Amino acid sequence: MTAIHTTTNSTPCHPATDYWDGLITETEAADYLCQSVRTIQKWRVTGYGPKFYKSGRSVRYRRRDLSEWIEQRSHSSTSSYSAV
């Protein structure tokens, strides 16, 4: 039997069926990116960081978005680097 969580307004909150589509907290996202929470908070303000989701005061990141953001910044050498 799968547990169903409910939000404060009694709307069912089903967990993502795919691991990569699951939402994680900003602390978990910072750990995933090997950055501090403060750094990813600054990235949100400047628009530099990965996509995020916000509901009220809660900020969440989707694992797939974090992975894609990392891949977009991979380089094979310093000469192939261009500022994003």
GIDAGI-V290196 format. One line per field, one symbol per residue. ss: DSSP state (a for helix, b for strand, c for the rest). Layout:
# GIDAGI-V290196
ss: ???
This chain:
# GIDAGI-V290196
ss: ccccbbcccccbbcccccaaacbbbaaaaaaaacccaaaaaaaaaaccccccbbbccbbbbbaaaaaaaaaacccccaaacccc
